[in-house]
Amino acid sequence: MRSVTFFFIIYSILVLLGGIMSFWHGDRILSLYFEIMGSVFLFICLYFLQKRKKNVHIFIATISTILFVYYGYFFYIRLGFFEGIMAAISAFIIFANLNEYFKIS
């Protein structure tokens, strides 16, 4: 449980920093909104994760799936390094949370 929480904190910070850097270098306001929204959702999930709610893992996996599709699309279009790394980290977070969900039940 602690390792999933640790990786989740790192992932949330990376999502937020990625949105800020994307806005800074690419002037994409949609990217900034999407990244901040995703990061806020992830921090809210972290709050509920500390309360040991079972269904929060499914919610985290759903948000991470949306972010995986988002990063995967931009990796497919531009073949950027950051997009590829974030898509891989999103996939890891999806599988780690699903594993934790089925381990609890």
Summary of the structure (lengths in Angstrom):
residues: 105
radius of gyration: 13.6
end to end distance: 13.6
largest distance: 44.0
contacts: 305
relative contact order: 0.15
helix: 90%
strand: 0%
